[in-house]
């Protein structure tokens, strides 16, 4: 198991280096001029050239890349020669729009995205796996047909549709819930967990409707297939109880594809639920990335892109580790 973990961690480091290089290169060769964006709207060619020197863009590409990469391992100096500033570790540069450290921008946005992810993942996992298992156990009956029908409707409803509909019904019409506040980013804040739940309940539900529908269909199909396996018939022949057969043998064997889906979905969600954050005006990573991209704030856009890649790659590793604990055959690969 130790060797398996070492191989996966090594692969993560290599992939992150590749992602950082490709991301940095794409932004460097893109149509936008980072120096012009950093200089602002009223710029002369002389000021743009000064901004290019201050950003280190007058240096060769690899020198720029390794200078950027050094910020992941320690403090580094940024700015024009003679007027350098110390950028504390981890240094991802400064925002073109606010001149803040990019790490501060991300640190401010990340709690909002985590708040959305936590509740949404719990809701869609419990609802999706639970209803999918129930549909499999009631295969062909009215309960199964009702659940499958609801899942078919849910999977066809994108977040913009459900999000706007939820806002119209529960906020604008019934006034049961407040508009999402950007003052609440954690259940441990002054507002308390109750206000935190009320603040993020609609984004959670909007995401859960879409994702739980997918989990229902996958769980149902996997469990029906698993219930027909030889080892399940052997368990029944041994006289084991239905609860033990279902949960001890069936669920463990049929849940592994769900682990893969869950890990990848969590990784993508932590990278920024762009549409959800835009609809509910939640200033998380997705909201911040869109605003940075539209304003030409390349350091913020690039850093959030890399952070999203980090979450997805890390989620893949966690999935591999969980898989290895559930199915030892995976460890030899």
C-alpha positions as CSV (number, residue, x, y, z in Angstrom):
1,X,0.0,0.0,0.0
2,X,2.9,2.4,0.8
3,X,4.4,1.9,-2.7
4,X,0.9,2.5,-4.2
5,X,0.6,5.8,-2.3
6,X,4.2,6.9,-3.3
7,X,3.4,6.2,-7.0
8,X,0.2,8.2,-6.9
9,X,1.8,11.2,-5.1
10,X,4.6,11.3,-7.5
11,X,2.2,11.3,-10.4
12,X,0.3,14.2,-8.8
13,X,3.5,16.3,-8.5
14,X,4.4,15.6,-12.2
15,X,0.9,16.4,-13.4
16,X,0.8,19.6,-11.4
17,X,4.1,20.7,-12.9
18,X,2.8,19.9,-16.4
19,X,-0.5,21.8,-15.7
20,X,1.4,24.8,-14.4
21,X,3.7,24.9,-17.4
22,X,0.9,24.6,-19.9
23,X,-1.3,27.1,-18.1
24,X,1.5,29.6,-17.9
25,X,2.4,29.2,-21.5
26,X,-1.2,29.6,-22.7
27,X,-1.6,32.9,-20.9
28,X,1.8,34.1,-22.2
29,X,1.0,33.4,-25.8
30,X,-2.6,34.5,-25.6
31,X,-4.0,37.4,-27.5
32,X,-4.3,39.6,-24.4
33,X,-1.2,41.7,-23.4
34,X,-0.6,41.2,-19.7
35,X,1.5,44.4,-19.5
36,X,-1.4,46.5,-21.1
37,X,-3.9,44.9,-18.6
38,X,-1.6,45.7,-15.7
39,X,-1.0,49.2,-16.8
40,X,-4.7,50.1,-17.0
41,X,-6.9,51.9,-19.4
42,X,-4.9,55.2,-19.9
43,X,-1.6,53.9,-21.0
44,X,1.2,55.1,-23.2
45,X,3.6,52.8,-25.0
46,X,6.3,53.9,-22.5
47,X,4.1,53.0,-19.5
48,X,3.2,49.6,-21.1
49,X,6.9,48.9,-21.5
50,X,7.5,49.9,-17.9
51,X,4.8,47.5,-16.8
52,X,6.3,44.8,-18.9
53,X,9.6,45.2,-17.1
54,X,7.9,45.3,-13.7
55,X,6.2,42.0,-14.5
56,X,9.4,40.5,-15.7
57,X,8.0,40.0,-19.2
58,X,11.2,41.3,-20.7
59,X,12.9,38.1,-19.6
60,X,13.0,34.8,-21.6
61,X,10.0,32.6,-21.2
62,X,11.7,29.9,-19.1
63,X,13.1,32.5,-16.8
64,X,9.6,33.9,-16.3
65,X,8.2,30.5,-15.7
66,X,10.8,29.4,-13.1
67,X,10.5,32.7,-11.4
68,X,6.7,32.1,-11.2
69,X,7.3,28.6,-10.0
70,X,9.6,29.7,-7.3
71,X,6.7,31.3,-5.6
72,X,5.3,27.9,-4.7
73,X,8.4,27.0,-2.7
74,X,9.2,30.3,-0.9
75,X,9.1,34.1,-0.9
76,X,10.1,35.9,-4.1
77,X,10.6,39.5,-5.2
78,X,8.2,41.0,-7.7
79,X,8.1,44.5,-9.3
80,X,10.3,46.8,-11.3
81,X,14.1,46.8,-10.6
82,X,14.9,49.0,-7.7
83,X,11.3,49.0,-6.5
84,X,10.8,45.2,-5.8
85,X,8.4,44.0,-3.2
86,X,8.5,40.8,-1.2
87,X,5.7,38.4,-2.2
88,X,5.2,36.0,0.7
89,X,4.9,32.3,0.2
90,X,2.9,31.0,-1.6
91,X,3.3,33.8,-4.1
92,X,1.1,33.7,-7.2
93,X,1.7,37.3,-8.1
94,X,-0.6,40.4,-7.7
95,X,-4.0,41.2,-9.1
96,X,-3.9,43.6,-12.0
97,X,-7.2,45.1,-10.9
98,X,-6.7,45.5,-7.1
99,X,-2.9,45.0,-6.7
100,X,-3.7,42.5,-4.0
101,X,-1.7,39.3,-3.6
102,X,-3.5,36.6,-5.6
103,X,-3.3,34.3,-2.6
104,X,-5.4,36.8,-0.6
105,X,-8.0,36.9,-3.4
106,X,-8.2,33.1,-3.5
107,X,-8.3,32.8,0.3
108,X,-11.3,35.2,0.4
109,X,-13.2,33.4,-2.4
110,X,-12.4,29.7,-1.4
111,X,-14.7,29.5,1.7
112,X,-17.7,30.4,-0.4
113,X,-17.0,27.7,-2.9
114,X,-16.4,25.2,-0.1
115,X,-19.7,26.2,1.6
116,X,-21.5,25.4,-1.7
117,X,-19.7,22.2,-2.2
118,X,-20.2,20.7,1.3
119,X,-24.0,20.9,1.3
120,X,-24.5,20.1,-2.3
121,X,-22.3,16.9,-2.1
122,X,-24.1,15.7,1.0
123,X,-27.6,16.3,-0.5
124,X,-26.9,14.7,-3.9
125,X,-25.0,11.7,-2.5
126,X,-27.6,10.9,0.1
127,X,-30.5,11.4,-2.3
128,X,-28.9,9.9,-5.4
129,X,-27.4,6.8,-3.8
130,X,-30.4,6.3,-1.4
131,X,-33.1,6.6,-4.1
132,X,-31.0,4.7,-6.6
133,X,-30.7,1.8,-4.2
134,X,-34.4,2.0,-3.4
135,X,-35.3,1.9,-7.1
136,X,-33.1,-1.2,-7.6
137,X,-34.7,-3.0,-4.7
138,X,-38.2,-2.1,-6.1
139,X,-37.3,-2.9,-9.7
140,X,-40.3,-2.8,-12.0
141,X,-42.7,-1.5,-9.3
142,X,-44.4,1.8,-9.1
143,X,-41.7,3.2,-6.8
144,X,-39.0,2.3,-9.3
145,X,-40.9,3.9,-12.1
146,X,-41.5,7.1,-10.1
147,X,-37.9,7.5,-9.1
148,X,-36.6,6.8,-12.6
149,X,-39.1,9.3,-14.0
150,X,-38.1,12.0,-11.6
151,X,-34.4,11.3,-12.3
152,X,-35.0,11.7,-16.1
153,X,-36.6,15.1,-15.4
154,X,-33.9,16.2,-13.0
155,X,-31.0,15.2,-15.3
156,X,-32.5,17.4,-18.1
157,X,-32.7,20.5,-15.9
158,X,-29.6,22.6,-16.0
159,X,-28.5,24.7,-13.0
160,X,-29.6,28.0,-14.5
161,X,-33.1,26.8,-14.9
162,X,-33.5,25.2,-11.5
163,X,-31.6,28.0,-9.8
164,X,-33.7,30.8,-11.2
165,X,-36.9,28.8,-10.6
166,X,-35.9,28.3,-6.9
167,X,-35.1,32.0,-6.5
168,X,-38.5,33.0,-8.0
169,X,-40.5,30.6,-5.8
170,X,-38.8,30.6,-2.4
171,X,-37.2,34.1,-2.4
172,X,-39.3,36.4,-4.6
173,X,-42.8,34.8,-4.2
174,X,-43.0,33.0,-0.9
175,X,-40.3,34.9,0.9
176,X,-39.3,31.8,2.8
177,X,-35.6,32.2,2.3
178,X,-33.3,35.3,2.0
179,X,-31.3,36.3,-1.1
180,X,-27.8,34.9,-0.9
181,X,-25.6,37.1,1.2
182,X,-21.9,37.5,0.6
183,X,-21.4,38.2,4.2
184,X,-21.8,34.6,5.2
185,X,-19.0,32.3,4.1
186,X,-18.8,29.8,7.0
187,X,-21.1,28.1,9.6
188,X,-18.7,29.3,12.2
189,X,-19.2,33.0,11.6
190,X,-21.1,35.5,13.7
191,X,-24.4,34.6,11.9
192,X,-24.2,31.0,13.0
193,X,-24.9,27.7,11.3
194,X,-28.6,28.3,10.9
195,X,-28.1,31.4,8.8
196,X,-25.4,29.6,6.9
197,X,-27.7,26.8,5.9
198,X,-30.5,29.2,4.9
199,X,-28.0,31.2,2.9
200,X,-26.8,28.3,0.8
201,X,-29.8,26.0,0.8
202,X,-31.0,27.0,-2.7
203,X,-27.6,26.6,-4.3
204,X,-27.3,23.2,-2.7
205,X,-30.7,22.2,-4.0
206,X,-30.0,23.5,-7.5
207,X,-26.9,21.4,-7.7
208,X,-28.4,18.4,-6.0
209,X,-31.3,18.2,-8.4
210,X,-28.9,17.8,-11.3
211,X,-26.3,15.6,-9.8
212,X,-28.6,13.4,-7.7
213,X,-30.5,12.5,-10.9
214,X,-27.3,11.2,-12.4
215,X,-26.4,9.3,-9.2
216,X,-29.8,7.7,-9.1
217,X,-29.5,6.3,-12.6
218,X,-25.9,5.0,-12.1
219,X,-26.6,3.5,-8.7
220,X,-29.8,1.8,-9.8
221,X,-28.2,0.2,-12.8
222,X,-25.1,-0.9,-10.9
223,X,-27.1,-2.3,-8.0
224,X,-29.4,-4.3,-10.3
225,X,-26.4,-5.7,-12.1
226,X,-24.7,-6.5,-8.7
227,X,-27.8,-8.2,-7.3
228,X,-27.7,-10.6,-10.2
229,X,-24.1,-11.7,-9.6
230,X,-23.2,-15.2,-8.5
231,X,-21.8,-14.2,-5.2
232,X,-25.1,-12.6,-4.3
233,X,-27.0,-15.8,-5.1
234,X,-24.4,-17.7,-3.0
235,X,-25.1,-15.3,-0.1
236,X,-28.9,-16.0,-0.4
237,X,-28.2,-19.7,-0.5
238,X,-26.3,-19.5,2.7
239,X,-29.4,-18.1,4.4
240,X,-28.1,-14.6,5.1
241,X,-30.6,-11.9,5.9
242,X,-31.8,-9.5,3.2
243,X,-30.3,-6.5,5.1
244,X,-26.9,-8.2,5.3
245,X,-26.9,-9.3,1.7
246,X,-27.9,-5.9,0.5
247,X,-25.6,-3.6,2.5
248,X,-22.7,-5.9,3.4
249,X,-22.2,-7.6,0.1
250,X,-24.3,-5.8,-2.6
251,X,-23.6,-2.1,-1.7
252,X,-19.9,-2.6,-1.2
253,X,-19.5,-4.3,-4.6
254,X,-21.8,-1.9,-6.5
255,X,-20.7,1.4,-5.0
256,X,-17.2,1.6,-6.5
257,X,-18.3,3.4,-9.7
258,X,-20.1,6.0,-7.5
259,X,-16.8,6.6,-5.7
260,X,-15.2,7.5,-9.0
261,X,-18.0,9.9,-9.9
262,X,-18.1,11.5,-6.5
263,X,-14.4,12.1,-6.4
264,X,-14.3,13.8,-9.8
265,X,-17.5,15.8,-9.1
266,X,-16.1,17.1,-5.8
267,X,-12.9,18.1,-7.5
268,X,-14.6,19.9,-10.3
269,X,-17.0,21.6,-7.8
270,X,-14.2,22.9,-5.6
271,X,-12.5,24.3,-8.7
272,X,-15.5,26.7,-9.0
273,X,-19.2,26.1,-9.5
274,X,-19.2,28.9,-12.1
275,X,-22.9,28.9,-13.1
276,X,-24.2,28.4,-9.6
277,X,-22.1,31.1,-8.1
278,X,-23.1,33.5,-10.9
279,X,-26.9,32.8,-10.5
280,X,-26.9,33.2,-6.7
281,X,-24.2,35.9,-6.6
282,X,-21.9,33.9,-4.4
283,X,-18.3,35.4,-4.6
284,X,-16.6,32.1,-4.8
285,X,-13.8,30.8,-7.1
286,X,-16.1,30.5,-10.1
287,X,-17.5,34.0,-9.7
288,X,-14.1,35.4,-9.1
289,X,-12.6,33.6,-12.1
290,X,-15.3,35.0,-14.5
291,X,-14.8,38.5,-13.2
292,X,-11.0,38.2,-13.5
293,X,-11.3,36.8,-17.1
294,X,-13.6,39.5,-18.3
295,X,-11.4,42.2,-16.8
296,X,-8.1,40.8,-18.1
297,X,-6.8,40.0,-14.6
298,X,-4.5,37.2,-15.8
299,X,-2.7,36.4,-12.5
300,X,-6.1,35.7,-10.8
301,X,-7.5,33.8,-13.8
302,X,-4.3,31.7,-14.1
303,X,-4.1,30.9,-10.4
304,X,-7.7,29.8,-10.2
305,X,-7.3,27.6,-13.3
306,X,-4.3,25.9,-11.6
307,X,-6.2,25.5,-8.3
308,X,-9.1,23.9,-10.2
309,X,-6.6,21.5,-11.8
310,X,-5.1,20.8,-8.4
311,X,-8.5,19.9,-6.9
312,X,-9.4,17.6,-9.8
313,X,-6.0,15.8,-9.8
314,X,-6.1,15.4,-6.0
315,X,-9.6,14.0,-6.2
316,X,-8.4,11.4,-8.7
317,X,-5.7,10.3,-6.2
318,X,-8.1,10.1,-3.4
319,X,-10.4,8.0,-5.5
320,X,-7.5,5.7,-6.3
321,X,-6.8,5.3,-2.6
322,X,-10.4,4.6,-1.7
323,X,-10.6,2.1,-4.6
324,X,-7.5,0.4,-3.3
325,X,-9.0,0.0,0.2
326,X,-12.2,-1.4,-1.3
327,X,-10.7,-3.5,-4.0
328,X,-7.1,-4.7,-3.3
329,X,-6.6,-5.7,-6.9
330,X,-6.2,-2.0,-7.8
331,X,-3.0,-1.7,-5.8
332,X,-1.0,-3.8,-8.3
333,X,-1.8,-1.4,-11.1
